[in-house]
Amino acid sequence: MLFFTQIIFVKAGKEDQFNVFESHVLPLLSKYNGTLVYRVRPAIEQVIASTFGNPYEIHLVTFPSDEDFKAYSGDQERLQFLHLKEASIEKVLLIKGALL
């Protein structure tokens, strides 16, 4: 099982656009055996320390394999909404891991 953590930083004022993107792409996870384990929106006062800034959301997603993750990433329906992500996100930190 592979784990992907995304720490997502959204441009100020673009939160609604990002949320529209998420509403279209998150339901596609199950099509590729993916599971959204956590979707957290931390309040600024909950961030104890950061050298990277305060994230808008943090996601933890699992996929059984790299192939499933790549298939989800290349899904044609997902790709047609990618412009919303590109217009609304300042930066994303993606961390790949495995259950030990």
N, CA and C atoms as a LAMMPS dump frame, in Angstrom:
ITEM: TIMESTEP
0
ITEM: NUMBER OF ATOMS
300
ITEM: BOX BOUNDS ff ff ff
-5.0000000000000000e+02 5.0000000000000000e+02
-5.0000000000000000e+02 5.0000000000000000e+02
-5.0000000000000000e+02 5.0000000000000000e+02
ITEM: ATOMS id mol type element x y z
1 1 1 N 0.849 -1.181 0
2 1 2 C 0 0 0
3 1 3 C 0.888 1.235 0
4 2 1 N 0.577 2.161 -0.895
5 2 2 C 1.318 3.406 -0.986
6 2 3 C 0.485 4.542 -0.412
7 3 1 N 1.154 5.469 0.229
8 3 2 C 0.504 6.627 0.83
9 3 3 C 1.051 7.887 0.174
10 4 1 N 0.152 8.789 -0.144
11 4 2 C 0.523 10.068 -0.726
12 4 3 C -0.068 11.166 0.156
13 5 1 N 0.805 11.984 0.693
14 5 2 C 0.374 13.133 1.479
15 5 3 C 0.59 14.376 0.636
16 6 1 N -0.455 15.162 0.512
17 6 2 C -0.356 16.439 -0.189
18 6 3 C -0.598 17.543 0.818
19 7 1 N 0.347 18.461 0.884
20 7 2 C 0.176 19.673 1.666
21 7 3 C -0.075 20.771 0.636
22 8 1 N -1.29 21.32 0.668
23 8 2 C -1.784 22.153 -0.424
24 8 3 C -1.901 23.604 0.024
25 9 1 N -1.32 24.477 -0.754
26 9 2 C -1.35 25.913 -0.51
27 9 3 C -2.142 26.569 -1.631
28 10 1 N -3.274 27.173 -1.296
29 10 2 C -4.178 27.761 -2.271
30 10 3 C -3.968 29.277 -2.311
31 11 1 N -4.046 29.825 -3.509
32 11 2 C -3.933 31.281 -3.671
33 11 3 C -5.087 31.972 -2.95
34 12 1 N -4.789 33.083 -2.331
35 12 2 C -5.821 33.86 -1.622
36 12 3 C -6.957 34.21 -2.581
37 13 1 N -8.181 33.966 -2.142
38 13 2 C -9.354 34.265 -2.942
39 13 3 C -9.733 33.196 -3.947
40 14 1 N -8.937 32.13 -4.057
41 14 2 C -9.194 31.063 -5.035
42 14 3 C -9.703 29.778 -4.374
43 15 1 N -10.112 29.88 -3.131
44 15 2 C -10.563 28.7 -2.385
45 15 3 C -11.773 28.03 -3.044
46 16 1 N -12.74 28.822 -3.491
47 16 2 C -13.93 28.246 -4.127
48 16 3 C -13.573 27.494 -5.397
49 17 1 N -12.67 28.034 -6.184
50 17 2 C -12.227 27.385 -7.416
51 17 3 C -11.537 26.057 -7.095
52 18 1 N -10.708 26.052 -6.076
53 18 2 C -10.046 24.815 -5.653
54 18 3 C -11.078 23.782 -5.201
55 19 1 N -12.073 24.215 -4.444
56 19 2 C -13.094 23.298 -3.947
57 19 3 C -13.93 22.708 -5.067
58 20 1 N -14.166 23.457 -6.135
59 20 2 C -14.868 22.916 -7.301
60 20 3 C -14.013 21.814 -7.935
61 21 1 N -12.722 22.075 -8.074
62 21 2 C -11.816 21.046 -8.597
63 21 3 C -11.901 19.776 -7.759
64 22 1 N -11.802 19.924 -6.458
65 22 2 C -11.852 18.768 -5.553
66 22 3 C -13.175 18.015 -5.681
67 23 1 N -14.27 18.725 -5.837
68 23 2 C -15.579 18.072 -5.933
69 23 3 C -15.684 17.188 -7.172
70 24 1 N -14.903 17.489 -8.189
71 24 2 C -14.913 16.677 -9.41
72 24 3 C -13.921 15.52 -9.364
73 25 1 N -12.771 15.723 -8.737
74 25 2 C -11.709 14.715 -8.837
75 25 3 C -11.663 13.728 -7.683
76 26 1 N -12.048 14.136 -6.494
77 26 2 C -11.988 13.196 -5.364
78 26 3 C -12.884 11.975 -5.554
79 27 1 N -14.079 12.106 -6.134
80 27 2 C -14.892 10.902 -6.363
81 27 3 C -14.258 9.901 -7.333
82 28 1 N -13.285 10.343 -8.131
83 28 2 C -12.621 9.452 -9.082
84 28 3 C -11.616 8.516 -8.417
85 29 1 N -11.219 8.804 -7.189
86 29 2 C -10.219 7.977 -6.499
87 29 3 C -10.612 6.507 -6.489
88 30 1 N -11.85 6.213 -6.149
89 30 2 C -12.277 4.819 -6.005
90 30 3 C -12.208 4.054 -7.33
91 31 1 N -12.335 4.757 -8.437
92 31 2 C -12.225 4.142 -9.771
93 31 3 C -10.847 3.503 -9.965
94 32 1 N -9.858 4.012 -9.241
95 32 2 C -8.474 3.539 -9.358
96 32 3 C -7.978 2.934 -8.045
97 33 1 N -8.892 2.442 -7.236
98 33 2 C -8.572 1.78 -5.959
99 33 3 C -7.953 2.72 -4.938
100 34 1 N -8.135 4.014 -5.126
101 34 2 C -7.619 4.996 -4.186
102 34 3 C -8.614 5.272 -3.075
103 35 1 N -8.089 5.67 -1.931
104 35 2 C -8.917 5.999 -0.777
105 35 3 C -8.423 7.3 -0.168
106 36 1 N -9.357 8.207 0.057
107 36 2 C -9.039 9.444 0.774
108 36 3 C -9.142 9.13 2.26
109 37 1 N -8.002 9.002 2.921
110 37 2 C -7.956 8.642 4.34
111 37 3 C -8.234 9.864 5.202
112 38 1 N -7.595 10.976 4.864
113 38 2 C -7.78 12.229 5.599
114 38 3 C -7.852 13.382 4.615
115 39 1 N -8.732 14.312 4.917
116 39 2 C -8.767 15.616 4.246
117 39 3 C -8.955 16.623 5.359
118 40 1 N -7.89 17.348 5.654
119 40 2 C -7.873 18.23 6.821
120 40 3 C -7.634 19.658 6.355
121 41 1 N -8.373 20.579 6.962
122 41 2 C -8.18 22.005 6.708
123 41 3 C -7.767 22.639 8.034
124 42 1 N -6.449 22.707 8.288
125 42 2 C -5.988 23.192 9.601
126 42 3 C -6.158 24.7 9.743
127 43 1 N -6.662 25.097 10.895
128 43 2 C -6.744 26.528 11.216
129 43 3 C -5.327 27.048 11.441
130 44 1 N -5.095 28.289 11.096
131 44 2 C -3.76 28.88 11.196
132 44 3 C -3.182 28.759 12.608
133 45 1 N -4.024 28.869 13.629
134 45 2 C -3.532 28.779 14.999
135 45 3 C -3.154 27.34 15.385
136 46 1 N -3.486 26.366 14.551
137 46 2 C -3.118 24.98 14.835
138 46 3 C -1.75 24.611 14.266
139 47 1 N -1.194 25.468 13.429
140 47 2 C 0.141 25.231 12.883
141 47 3 C 1.147 25.737 13.912
142 48 1 N 1.897 24.827 14.482
143 48 2 C 2.836 25.18 15.556
144 48 3 C 4.105 25.807 14.994
145 49 1 N 4.618 25.221 13.904
146 49 2 C 5.824 25.756 13.276
147 49 3 C 5.789 25.406 11.802
148 50 1 N 6.357 26.282 10.978
149 50 2 C 6.409 26.016 9.541
150 50 3 C 7.468 26.896 8.908
151 51 1 N 8.246 26.311 8.027
152 51 2 C 9.165 27.09 7.199
153 51 3 C 8.648 27.147 5.77
154 52 1 N 7.477 26.556 5.548
155 52 2 C 6.916 26.434 4.205
156 52 3 C 5.623 27.222 4.051
157 53 1 N 5.091 27.777 5.136
158 53 2 C 3.835 28.509 5.081
159 53 3 C 2.701 27.696 5.675
160 54 1 N 1.525 28.295 5.726
161 54 2 C 0.357 27.63 6.304
162 54 3 C -0.508 27.038 5.196
163 55 1 N -0.732 25.735 5.228
164 55 2 C -1.49 25.094 4.156
165 55 3 C -2.986 25.369 4.258
166 56 1 N -3.639 25.291 3.105
167 56 2 C -5.098 25.373 3.061
168 56 3 C -5.7 24.023 3.44
169 57 1 N -5.134 22.95 2.871
170 57 2 C -5.596 21.592 3.174
171 57 3 C -4.424 20.635 3.191
172 58 1 N -4.641 19.523 3.881
173 58 2 C -3.704 18.402 3.89
174 58 3 C -4.507 17.155 3.554
175 59 1 N -4.044 16.412 2.559
176 59 2 C -4.718 15.178 2.148
177 59 3 C -3.783 13.996 2.373
178 60 1 N -4.346 12.886 2.835
179 60 2 C -3.642 11.609 2.865
180 60 3 C -4.472 10.649 2.039
181 61 1 N -3.87 10.139 0.959
182 61 2 C -4.554 9.258 0.016
183 61 3 C -3.743 7.98 -0.108
184 62 1 N -4.437 6.838 -0.245
185 62 2 C -3.745 5.569 -0.452
186 62 3 C -4.116 4.998 -1.821
187 63 1 N -3.157 4.286 -2.397
188 63 2 C -3.341 3.491 -3.612
189 63 3 C -2.58 2.185 -3.411
190 64 1 N -3.09 1.09 -3.938
191 64 2 C -2.38 -0.181 -3.794
192 64 3 C -1.051 -0.217 -4.558
193 65 1 N -0.947 0.584 -5.646
194 65 2 C 0.262 0.516 -6.471
195 65 3 C 0.516 1.849 -7.171
196 66 1 N 1.734 1.989 -7.666
197 66 2 C 2.08 3.162 -8.471
198 66 3 C 1.231 3.217 -9.741
199 67 1 N 0.936 2.044 -10.3
200 67 2 C 0.137 1.988 -11.518
201 67 3 C -1.25 2.598 -11.288
202 68 1 N -1.866 2.284 -10.137
203 68 2 C -3.174 2.859 -9.815
204 68 3 C -3.08 4.376 -9.666
205 69 1 N -2.038 4.835 -8.976
206 69 2 C -1.844 6.276 -8.791
207 69 3 C -1.649 6.972 -10.142
208 70 1 N -0.833 6.394 -11.011
209 70 2 C -0.588 6.99 -12.324
210 70 3 C -1.846 6.99 -13.178
211 71 1 N -2.639 5.931 -13.079
212 71 2 C -3.898 5.871 -13.834
213 71 3 C -4.853 6.957 -13.36
214 72 1 N -4.95 7.159 -12.048
215 72 2 C -5.783 8.239 -11.506
216 72 3 C -5.269 9.598 -11.988
217 73 1 N -3.968 9.794 -11.912
218 73 2 C -3.375 11.073 -12.321
219 73 3 C -3.659 11.388 -13.787
220 74 1 N -3.729 10.351 -14.62
221 74 2 C -3.957 10.543 -16.051
222 74 3 C -5.393 10.378 -16.493
223 75 1 N -6.315 10.23 -15.552
224 75 2 C -7.731 10.054 -15.886
225 75 3 C -8.226 11.238 -16.721
226 76 1 N -8.887 10.945 -17.831
227 76 2 C -9.331 11.993 -18.752
228 76 3 C -10.345 12.945 -18.114
229 77 1 N -11.242 12.42 -17.296
230 77 2 C -12.204 13.292 -16.616
231 77 3 C -11.484 14.224 -15.643
232 78 1 N -10.503 13.681 -14.913
233 78 2 C -9.716 14.493 -13.989
234 78 3 C -8.964 15.591 -14.743
235 79 1 N -8.386 15.235 -15.871
236 79 2 C -7.581 16.189 -16.636
237 79 3 C -8.405 17.359 -17.166
238 80 1 N -9.691 17.14 -17.436
239 80 2 C -10.486 18.261 -17.948
240 80 3 C -10.782 19.322 -16.887
241 81 1 N -10.54 18.993 -15.614
242 81 2 C -10.723 19.975 -14.534
243 81 3 C -9.39 20.492 -13.986
244 82 1 N -8.29 20.045 -14.556
245 82 2 C -6.968 20.42 -14.073
246 82 3 C -6.73 21.925 -14.123
247 83 1 N -7.358 22.616 -15.062
248 83 2 C -7.186 24.073 -15.154
249 83 3 C -7.646 24.77 -13.872
250 84 1 N -8.651 24.195 -13.196
251 84 2 C -9.111 24.776 -11.922
252 84 3 C -8.03 24.659 -10.855
253 85 1 N -7.363 23.513 -10.833
254 85 2 C -6.271 23.309 -9.872
255 85 3 C -5.119 24.266 -10.174
256 86 1 N -4.748 24.323 -11.427
257 86 2 C -3.617 25.174 -11.819
258 86 3 C -3.877 26.651 -11.531
259 87 1 N -5.132 27.082 -11.662
260 87 2 C -5.474 28.481 -11.425
261 87 3 C -5.598 28.809 -9.94
262 88 1 N -5.829 27.79 -9.107
263 88 2 C -6.121 28.07 -7.698
264 88 3 C -4.994 27.71 -6.729
265 89 1 N -4.059 26.901 -7.155
266 89 2 C -3.026 26.432 -6.232
267 89 3 C -1.733 27.223 -6.392
268 90 1 N -1.22 27.663 -5.263
269 90 2 C 0.075 28.349 -5.229
270 90 3 C 1.212 27.337 -5.298
271 91 1 N 1.12 26.288 -4.443
272 91 2 C 2.134 25.231 -4.436
273 91 3 C 1.571 24.019 -3.702
274 92 1 N 2.173 22.861 -3.989
275 92 2 C 1.795 21.601 -3.339
276 92 3 C 3.077 20.86 -2.978
277 93 1 N 3.1 20.364 -1.777
278 93 2 C 4.183 19.495 -1.345
279 93 3 C 3.614 18.072 -1.34
280 94 1 N 4.15 17.198 -2.187
281 94 2 C 3.681 15.822 -2.307
282 94 3 C 4.719 14.899 -1.685
283 95 1 N 4.272 14.087 -0.722
284 95 2 C 5.15 13.159 -0.023
285 95 3 C 4.634 11.752 -0.259
286 96 1 N 5.49 10.907 -0.799
287 96 2 C 5.12 9.51 -1.072
288 96 3 C 5.745 8.618 -0.013
289 97 1 N 4.935 7.686 0.499
290 97 2 C 5.436 6.784 1.533
291 97 3 C 4.756 5.431 1.452
292 98 1 N 5.186 4.535 2.315
293 98 2 C 4.623 3.192 2.378
294 98 3 C 4.433 2.805 3.836
295 99 1 N 3.485 1.917 4.075
296 99 2 C 3.235 1.405 5.406
297 99 3 C 4.329 0.396 5.75
298 100 1 N 5.007 0.606 6.853
299 100 2 C 6.103 -0.29 7.237
300 100 3 C 5.669 -1.219 8.344
